[in-house]
Amino acid sequence: MSRASDRRKLVMATAAVAGSRALGFPLALLVSMWLTRVLPRDEFAFFGVLATFSILFSMFAQAGFQTGVVRMLGEAEAGDKSHPKPSIVYASVLVTLVFSLLLAALFYVAGRGVLPDIGVKGDWLFLLAAGLLVARSVNTVTAQALRGIGRVGMSANFSGQGPQGGIVRCVLILAGFALATHYSDLTLESAIWISIVASVLCTLGALVMVLRHTGFATSPREVIATADARKKDNFNMMLSEALVYWTSASAALVIGGMIVEAALMAGMVAAFQLRNVITSPLTIVAGAVPNILIRLHREGDREELEKVLRSTASAAFAVCLAACGFLALIGPWGFRLLFGADYGDAYYHFVIMAVGISYFIYCGLSGQALLLLGDTSVQRAVMIKVLAITTPLYVVLAYWVGPYGLSIGLAVSMILQQALLVRAVRKSLGVDTRAYLDPREYLKAPAMLKSIMTNKGKKTSNDV
């Protein structure tokens, strides 16, 4: 297949994910904006920490299949016959369901200290929280399976990742909020219930679409063999992804939820929602490129692999700088307009985070490249170093500086993580993932895009 064809596929896949995320991330932000206006600050902090913790929880519950299902299905689509495609799907869902139920039971019994104390000790609230953890875990792995078969746009639509997930999940949540508001009151408990139902519906929709592509028939023996075949790689992926998310996102909220008063955490939780919106271009790229990266790596085309990684990072970095500049200019007044009159403090949290966010985006898909193409143990070793440095830092800053210390810790953690990962990618894969800083590289983009779209549908002698 020609490189021109590769680039066309990359552009079309990125456009598909971008189209979804262009609505999905603002809708996710709208969910948070709605809740800041109807819930007390401490209850909003509880919901926000739960939504963030659910992503970390799902990484352990999926036992590595969150990325493993993408990699295995991507290889199967490229011609690998090691395992039937349906068995890959069933194994991913089954492992996730079993592990998530076990971990949810543990959370229900012993994990209440993870969430902010809002003075509610009732079993029912934490049973609902455990149910949401299970639902989002299975939702995420089924959406990732769509990405593995190349349906990147639909994967983004049905995703359980991010604070509120993809566009379909957000629409379902907002519809639920509207119904709850119309017939009674939108409370913390009803918000969690609505999130659970949205996750279940997205899971069923994604699973049906994947199985219609792969086929439904397989044997229990094949499912068990598939689950067992990649357990070492998947275990490394699980640890690696959990460490990445812990150091670059959830640690700040989870540690803060255990140390800082819930009402004081609310401003940071609100600012964190914007962090997820600004990193969305990189998330879009991560959802669009796996199959292309895997094939380029298998073909040994290091030059084209680096070009894809650096070009996509450059596009995300340009958007990031523009977004951070705009949000910095609107000041506390703009943040009060977004989240409500009591959320001016979210602006100062965001300004602190913006330094780390910008560097994080600048370094591109360094961690993703290692997970998909390299030795997962290399990525894990890097993240263990980051963990050893940043976790004590979060605790110290939370006690000494309070919620602003958590934002400082998050910025430091994101910078350290990406700096070490970029170095590891260079050593392990021999490529650079960072965005271009030369303005001339950005001036080439319109001409290249025009060439790609002009040649759309045309085949060269190298096309297959």
C-alpha positions in Angstrom: 0.0 0.0 0.0 1.4 3.4 -0.9 2.3 6.1 1.6 -0.2 8.4 -0.2 -2.9 5.9 0.6 -1.7 5.6 4.2 -2.0 9.4 4.5 -5.5 9.4 3.0 -6.6 6.8 5.5 -5.0 8.7 8.4 -6.8 11.9 7.3 -10.1 10.2 6.9 -9.8 8.3 10.2 -8.7 11.4 12.1 -11.6 13.3 10.5 -14.0 10.6 11.6 -12.8 10.7 15.2 -12.6 14.5 15.2 -16.1 14.8 14.0 -17.3 12.7 17.0 -15.0 14.4 19.5 -15.9 17.9 18.2 -19.4 17.3 19.7 -18.4 14.7 22.3 -16.0 16.8 24.4 -18.2 19.9 24.5 -21.1 17.7 25.5 -18.9 16.2 28.2 -18.2 19.7 29.4 -21.9 20.5 29.3 -22.5 17.5 31.7 -20.1 19.0 34.2 -21.5 22.5 33.7 -25.0 21.2 34.4 -23.9 19.4 37.6 -22.0 22.4 38.9 -25.2 24.3 38.8 -27.5 21.8 40.6 -25.2 20.0 43.0 -23.4 21.4 46.0 -19.7 21.8 45.5 -18.8 18.8 47.7 -21.2 16.5 45.8 -19.9 17.7 42.4 -16.4 16.9 43.6 -17.5 13.4 44.6 -19.0 12.8 41.2 -16.0 14.2 39.4 -13.5 12.1 41.4 -15.7 9.0 40.8 -15.7 9.7 37.1 -12.0 10.0 37.0 -11.3 7.1 39.3 -13.6 4.9 37.2 -11.1 5.2 34.3 -8.2 4.1 36.5 -10.3 1.3 37.9 -11.3 0.1 34.4 -7.6 -0.2 33.4 -7.1 -2.8 36.1 -10.5 -4.4 35.5 -9.6 -4.8 31.8 -6.3 -6.6 32.6 -4.6 -4.9 29.6 -7.4 -5.7 27.1 -8.2 -2.0 26.7 -5.1 -1.7 24.5 -4.7 -5.5 23.9 -8.0 -5.8 22.1 -6.9 -3.0 19.7 -3.6 -4.6 19.1 -4.9 -8.1 18.6 -7.8 -7.1 16.4 -5.6 -4.8 14.4 -3.1 -7.6 13.8 -6.0 -9.9 12.9 -7.3 -7.3 10.4 -3.7 -7.2 8.9 -3.7 -11.0 8.4 -2.6 -12.6 11.6 -4.6 -15.9 12.1 -3.4 -16.7 15.6 -6.8 -16.2 17.1 -10.4 -15.9 15.6 -11.6 -12.4 15.7 -14.8 -13.3 17.7 -12.8 -15.0 20.4 -10.7 -11.8 20.8 -13.9 -9.8 21.4 -15.4 -12.4 23.8 -12.2 -12.8 25.7 -11.8 -9.1 26.2 -15.4 -8.6 27.4 -15.4 -11.7 29.7 -12.1 -10.9 31.4 -13.2 -7.3 31.9 -16.5 -8.3 33.4 -15.0 -10.9 35.8 -12.2 -8.6 37.0 -14.4 -5.5 37.3 -16.9 -7.4 39.5 -14.2 -8.6 41.8 -12.6 -5.2 42.0 -16.0 -3.5 42.5 -16.7 -5.8 45.4 -13.3 -4.9 46.9 -14.0 -1.2 46.4 -17.5 -1.5 48.0 -15.9 -3.1 51.1 -12.7 -1.2 51.5 -12.4 1.6 49.0 -14.6 4.3 50.3 -11.7 6.4 51.4 -10.8 6.9 47.7 -13.8 9.3 47.2 -14.2 12.7 48.8 -16.0 12.7 52.2 -19.4 14.4 51.7 -20.9 13.3 55.0 -22.9 10.5 53.4 -22.0 7.0 54.7 -25.0 5.1 53.3 -24.3 1.8 51.6 -26.6 2.6 48.7 -24.5 5.5 47.4 -21.3 3.3 47.3 -23.2 0.4 45.8 -24.2 2.7 42.9 -20.6 3.9 42.7 -19.4 0.3 42.4 -22.0 -0.4 39.7 -20.7 2.6 37.7 -17.2 1.3 37.9 -18.2 -2.1 36.4 -20.4 -0.5 33.7 -17.8 1.9 32.5 -15.1 -0.8 32.4 -17.1 -3.0 30.1 -18.2 0.0 28.0 -14.6 1.1 27.4 -13.3 -2.3 26.2 -16.2 -2.8 23.8 -15.6 0.7 22.3 -11.9 -0.1 22.0 -12.8 -3.3 20.1 -14.4 -1.0 17.5 -11.1 0.8 17.1 -9.4 -2.5 16.6 -11.5 -3.3 13.5 -10.9 0.2 12.1 -14.2 1.8 13.1 -12.5 4.6 14.9 -15.3 7.1 14.5 -17.9 4.8 16.0 -15.4 3.9 18.8 -15.1 7.5 19.7 -18.9 7.8 19.7 -19.5 4.9 22.1 -16.4 5.3 24.2 -16.5 5.1 28.0 -13.1 6.9 28.3 -12.8 10.5 29.4 -14.7 12.0 32.2 -18.1 11.4 30.6 -17.2 9.3 27.5 -18.1 9.7 23.9 -20.9 11.5 22.1 -23.5 8.8 22.4 -22.9 8.3 26.1 -23.0 12.1 26.7 -26.2 12.5 24.8 -27.8 9.7 26.9 -26.6 11.3 30.1 -27.9 14.7 29.2 -31.2 13.1 28.2 -31.3 11.4 31.5 -30.5 14.7 33.3 -33.4 16.3 31.5 -35.9 13.6 32.4 -34.7 13.6 36.1 -35.1 17.4 36.2 -38.5 17.3 34.6 -40.0 14.6 36.8 -38.2 15.2 40.1 -34.8 16.6 41.1 -31.4 15.9 39.6 -29.5 14.6 42.6 -26.0 13.0 43.1 -27.6 9.5 43.3 -29.8 10.0 40.1 -26.7 11.4 38.2 -24.8 8.1 39.0 -27.8 6.0 38.0 -28.1 7.8 34.7 -24.3 7.3 34.1 -24.7 3.6 34.7 -27.6 3.2 32.3 -25.8 5.2 29.6 -22.7 2.9 29.9 -24.8 -0.2 29.6 -26.6 1.0 26.5 -23.3 2.0 24.9 -21.8 -1.4 25.7 -24.6 -3.2 24.0 -24.5 -1.0 20.9 -20.7 -1.3 20.5 -20.7 -5.0 21.1 -23.3 -5.6 18.4 -21.4 -3.6 15.8 -18.1 -5.3 16.5 -19.6 -8.8 16.3 -21.5 -8.0 13.1 -18.0 -7.3 11.6 -16.1 -10.2 13.2 -18.8 -12.8 13.3 -20.6 -14.2 16.3 -19.5 -17.8 16.3 -16.5 -19.2 18.2 -15.9 -21.9 20.9 -15.3 -21.6 24.6 -11.9 -23.2 24.1 -10.8 -20.5 21.6 -12.0 -17.8 24.0 -10.0 -19.2 26.9 -7.0 -19.7 24.7 -7.2 -16.1 23.5 -7.5 -14.8 27.0 -4.5 -16.8 28.0 -2.2 -16.2 25.0 -1.4 -12.5 25.7 -1.6 -12.5 29.4 2.0 -11.3 29.9 1.8 -8.5 27.3 -1.7 -7.5 28.6 -0.5 -7.5 32.2 2.4 -5.1 31.2 -0.1 -3.0 29.2 -2.4 -2.8 32.2 0.3 -1.6 34.5 1.7 0.8 31.9 -1.6 2.4 31.1 -2.7 2.6 34.8 0.6 4.2 35.7 0.3 6.7 32.8 -3.2 7.7 33.9 -2.3 7.8 37.5 0.6 10.1 37.1 -1.0 12.4 34.4 -4.5 12.5 35.6 -6.1 10.6 38.4 -3.5 10.9 41.1 -4.2 14.6 41.6 -8.0 14.0 42.0 -7.8 10.7 44.0 -5.1 11.9 46.4 -6.8 15.3 46.7 -10.1 13.6 47.4 -8.5 11.7 50.4 -6.7 14.8 51.8 -8.4 18.0 50.8 -11.9 19.1 51.9 -14.4 18.2 49.1 -15.8 21.7 48.7 -12.2 23.1 48.2 -11.6 20.4 45.5 -14.5 21.5 43.3 -12.6 24.3 41.5 -9.8 21.9 40.6 -12.3 19.2 39.4 -13.9 21.8 37.2 -10.6 22.9 35.7 -9.7 19.3 35.1 -12.7 19.0 32.8 -11.1 21.6 30.5 -7.8 19.7 30.7 -9.6 16.8 29.1 -11.1 19.0 26.4 -7.8 20.5 25.5 -6.0 17.1 25.3 -8.8 15.9 23.0 -6.9 16.5 19.7 -4.2 14.1 20.9 -7.0 11.7 22.0 -8.4 11.9 18.5 -5.1 11.1 16.9 -4.6 8.2 19.3 -7.9 6.8 18.2 -7.2 7.2 14.5 -3.6 6.0 14.0 -3.1 2.5 15.7 -3.6 0.3 12.6 -1.4 2.5 10.5 1.4 2.7 13.2 1.3 -1.1 13.7 1.7 -1.7 9.9 4.4 0.9 9.4 6.4 -0.6 12.3 5.9 -4.2 10.9 7.2 -3.0 7.5 10.2 -1.3 9.1 9.4 2.1 7.6 10.9 4.2 10.4 11.0 7.4 8.4 7.3 7.4 7.6 6.4 6.2 11.1 8.2 9.2 12.6 6.5 11.6 10.1 3.1 10.3 11.1 3.9 10.7 14.8 5.4 14.1 14.6 2.8 15.5 12.1 -0.1 14.4 14.3 1.6 15.8 17.4 2.1 19.1 15.6 -1.6 19.4 14.7 -2.6 18.7 18.3 0.0 21.1 19.7 -1.2 24.0 17.5 -4.8 23.5 18.7 -3.6 23.2 22.3 -1.7 26.5 22.3 -4.7 28.3 20.8 -7.1 26.8 23.3 -4.9 27.5 26.3 -4.3 31.1 25.1 -8.0 31.7 24.8 -8.9 30.3 28.2 -6.0 32.2 29.8 -7.5 35.5 28.3 -11.1 35.1 29.5 -10.0 35.2 33.1 -11.9 34.2 36.3 -15.0 35.9 34.8 -15.1 33.5 31.9 -14.8 30.5 34.2 -17.7 31.7 36.3 -19.7 31.9 33.1 -18.8 28.3 32.3 -19.2 26.7 35.7 -21.2 29.1 37.8 -20.6 32.0 40.1 -18.7 29.9 42.7 -16.1 28.6 40.3 -13.8 31.6 39.7 -11.0 29.6 41.4 -11.1 27.1 38.6 -9.3 29.7 36.4 -6.2 29.7 38.6 -6.1 25.9 38.7 -6.3 25.8 34.9 -3.5 28.4 34.4 -1.2 26.2 36.5 -2.2 23.0 34.7 -1.8 24.6 31.2 2.0 24.5 31.5 2.0 20.7 31.9 -0.8 20.2 29.4 1.1 22.1 26.7 4.2 20.1 27.2 2.2 16.9 27.3 0.7 17.6 23.9 4.0 18.7 22.5 5.5 15.3 23.1 2.8 13.5 21.2 2.0 9.8 21.3 5.2 8.8 23.1 3.4 6.4 25.5 1.0 5.1 22.9 3.9 4.3 20.5 5.7 2.2 23.2 2.5 0.3 24.1 1.5 -0.5 20.5 5.0 -0.9 18.9 7.6 -1.5 21.5 8.4 -3.5 24.6 5.7 -2.7 27.2 8.1 -3.4 30.0 10.2 -0.3 28.8 7.2 1.9 29.2 6.3 0.4 32.5 9.8 1.0 33.8 9.6 4.7 32.9 6.3 5.1 34.6 7.4 3.4 37.8 10.1 6.1 38.0 7.6 8.8 37.5 5.3 7.2 40.1 8.1 7.0 42.7 8.8 10.8 42.3 5.3 12.2 41.8 3.1 10.4 44.3 5.0 11.6 47.4 5.0 15.1 45.7 1.2 15.1 45.4 0.8 14.2 49.1 3.3 16.9 50.2 1.8 19.6 48.0 -1.8 18.6 49.0 -0.9 19.1 52.7 1.2 22.2 52.3 -0.5 24.1 49.5 -4.0 22.5 49.4 -5.9 22.1 46.1 -3.5 24.5 44.2 -0.7 22.2 45.2 -2.5 19.4 43.4 -2.6 21.4 40.2 1.1 22.1 40.5 1.8 18.4 41.1 -0.2 17.5 38.0 1.7 19.9 35.8 5.1 18.6 37.1 3.9 15.0 36.7 2.8 15.5 33.1 6.1 17.2 32.1 8.3 14.5 33.8 6.3 11.7 32.3 6.5 12.9 28.8 10.2 13.9 29.0 11.2 10.4 30.1 8.9 8.7 27.6 10.2 10.6 24.6 13.7 9.5 25.6 12.6 5.9 25.9 10.9 6.0 22.5 14.1 7.3 20.8 16.1 4.5 22.4 13.6 1.7 21.9 12.1 2.6 18.5 14.5 5.1 17.0 11.9 7.7 16.3 10.9 11.1 17.7 7.2 11.7 18.6 7.5 15.5 19.4 5.7 18.2 17.5 7.7 20.3 15.0 8.8 23.7 16.3 9.9 24.9 12.8 7.1 27.1 11.4 8.0 25.9 7.9 6.7 22.4 8.8 3.3 23.8 9.6 3.2 25.8 6.3 3.6 22.5 4.4 0.4 21.1 6.0 -2.2 22.7 3.7 -0.4 21.7 0.5 0.0 18.1 1.7 -3.6 17.9 2.8 -4.7 19.2 -0.6 -2.6 16.7 -2.4 -4.0 13.8 -0.3 -7.6 14.8 -0.9 -7.0 15.5 -4.6 -5.6 11.9 -5.0 -8.3 10.4 -3.0 -9.5 7.2 -4.6 -6.7 7.0 -7.1 -4.4 4.0 -7.0 -0.7 4.0 -7.6 1.4 1.1 -8.7 2.3 0.5 -5.1 -1.3 0.3 -3.9 -2.8 -3.1 -3.1 
